[in-house]
Amino acid sequence: MSSTFPLRPNPVPRETVPSFLSRLAAMRKSTVAQFAYDMGVSLRRVLNNDDDAMTSLATWGGLSREALAELLSWTGERIGDVRMTFRSEVFVSRALRNPAVRGCPVCLREDAEDAGRPAIEAMAMRGDWLFREVSLCLRHCHPLVPLWEVQKPSERDNMAARIAEIAGAIMEGAHDRPRCEPSAHDLWLDRRLETGEDTTWLGQHPLYPSAVFCRLLGDEVMRVKGQRPDDDWHRQRAARAAGFAVAREGEGAIREALASLANATLGQSASLQKAFGQLYAKLRNDLAGDAGFDPFRRILREYILSVWPIGAGGDVLGEVVVERRLHSLHSASLETWMSPRLLEPFLIEAGALRADDNRSESLRTFNAHAHAKLLADIPILVGLRECGKAIGATRLETDALVADGVLVPRCRSNQVRRRWSLQDAKGTVAELSAIATSVNEDAVGWEGLVHARKRSGLGLAALIGFALAGVIAMGIAREGGFHGLRVSIGDVDRLCGGAAERKLLTMVPATTFGESVGIRGGGQILALISAKYLPATRMRNTKNGQEFFYLSYTDIVAFHRRFVTITTLVGETGLHRNTLRTRLAGAKVPVFSPAGEDFGFLFLRDVVEKAINLKS
């Protein structure tokens, strides 16, 4: 049948099935319901795109298979209770079906003027007007305006009856609004609906969730900038444009926008709802069951976990957090049962927090995994006198152990009293006791460590190191503890007088050097030596066969020429360790681990100097 038959309208580009059916019925001087009955089907079957009903419509309307498919693609076809296919993509029904029907009055007026026929036969409703994220007719740069609002679908989609009610107002321009220049979002959305083409990052994601995400994100971006228009139409259109400008660039740009939202909560309650507003609320609640939003939910969730101190077991956008990534000063205080005032110095000294960060306790965050051991140790730290008493040291001996760096506080702030590791102190005494020979308290040829220190001028750290290396003999009186430890007077004298022993005095134990440059784990500096990346002198304890390594001045110089650590960079540049960490991470400088070894946070000097400017 010819599509130009007088009683059959030609489909208008983007026209919908109900619109075409209404115009066809109007040309036959029939109501929509009666005309459907004349075709041998019910109006309900036509509106539900029943196959037999569509076949009848094609026959009576003179539609080719291609023309019918085009009408259906701009109408939407149900694929379940709440979903439809529309322009070859999946949409939720509520995005396309709404009691409030919108349209472009200029398009409708031109339809009637160009056709020279009654409005109900000429005015065609377009399918792009159905999608709630479309706000502008690009043909005329005219806003889509509400035309009618009807709850019952069969009455709502009776286009001829509804247009008859408003045709006069349309022709008189009563529905006309000021024209608007299309935004990049308007052009993108129209092109995506028309051709499916999309060269932006959003092209890899379904259209419906992409468009909704743009609006939600953009509205929050405008909120923190204080740029939300007062009326709803302009607000939503501006939100879509703002969100699209970000989302089109991909995950990096989206994360930057999320950071701006999070930073806007400074000085306020740092709740996720306050930071991300409806973007968070909708992705968490209303849109939770829509898998199309999963990529956007993942980006927001990963960002939240990267900056928010969410504990294990917490729920973030429908997923349970398995392991805490971040602590805040507040959450760490709760975990350690230590007040934020006393906990803060530990975290500042460890580089977890910045001393000049004046934000609230909830906003000052740090890497939970990197500082897990510190937080685990803090509750069991003790005061210095308690520590000395526990290892059997007098007050004088305890002070000497501190002065010579054998007992090192976990925090240098004097406002914190309980900052000494009883475990470390007891471990040192136990290690010395294990190699000691039992001697009488007043045995000739033996002296206490503090007495040997005063007489020889050697520090306790050196004496202990030489004892562990087997250079000097170690004894222990019956009373035990540190006060009961003795060293051989002859060995100490020989150590101070022999040429070979004097050479040892200029050398540093490898583990001591490692701690001085920020490589805390003794195993890491020894692994560096074993892998032959750091020269050292090996010494063996003649009693137990245990090996120890010492570094000469030349060995230390060789280390500094080849390697840097955060600690050595702080000394060289004067920059805060957090600043250095940020620069190294930003430049993607890898830790030194050529074969997957763990040497701690060690970096090659030449790589660091090429990657970042250490002078500013």
Buried (B, 14 or more C-beta within 10 A) or exposed (E): EEEEEEEBBBBBEBBBBBBBBBBBBBBBEBBBBEBBEEBEBBBEBBBEBBEEBBBBBBEBBBBEEEBBEBBBBBBBBEEEEEBBBBBEBBBBBEBBBEEEBBBBBBBBBBBBEEBEBBBBBBBBBBBBBBBBBBBBBBEBBBBBBEBBEBEEBBEBBBBBBBBBEBBEEBBEEEBBEEEBEBBEBBEBBBBBBEEEEBEBBBBEBBBBBBBBBBBBBBBBBBBBEEEBEEEEBBBBBBBBBBBBBBBBBBBEBBBEBBEBBBEBBEEEEBEBEBBBBBBBBBBBEEBEEBEBBBBBBEBBBBBBBBBBBBBEEEEBBEEEBEEBBBBBBBBBBEBBEBEBEBBBBBBBBBBBBBEEBEBBBBBBBBEBEEBEEBBEBBEEBBBBEEBBBBBBBBEEBBBBBBEBEBBBBBBEBEEBBBBBBBEBBBEBBEBBBEBBEEBEEEEEEBBBBBBBBEEBEBBBBBBBBBBBBBBBBBBBBEEBBBBBBBBBBEBBBBBBEEEEBEEBEEBBBBBBBBBBBBBBBBBBBBBBBEEEBBBBBEBEBEEEEBEBBBBBEEBBEBBEEBBBBBBBBBEBBEBBBBBBBEBBEEEEBEBBEEEEBEBBBBBBBEBBEEBBEBEE
